[in-house]
Amino acid sequence: MQMCGQCNKVYDESEYAKCPFCSKEEYTHVIVFDKNDGTAKSVPQEDAQLYE
């Protein structure tokens, strides 16, 4: 367990690289599998339905 130096809350550093309480990042990209190329790609969230 580790205490965050900014918000003083305790979190498990083996599960999180940063404090989950004060580093609320908004994710704009998702990882999808392109069946045509046979590779995984990072694409904008709104384009994810193109790879279903």
Secondary structure, DSSP 8 states (H G I E B T S, - for coil): -EE-TTT--EE-TTT-SS-TTT------EEEEEETTTTEEEEEEGGGGGGG-
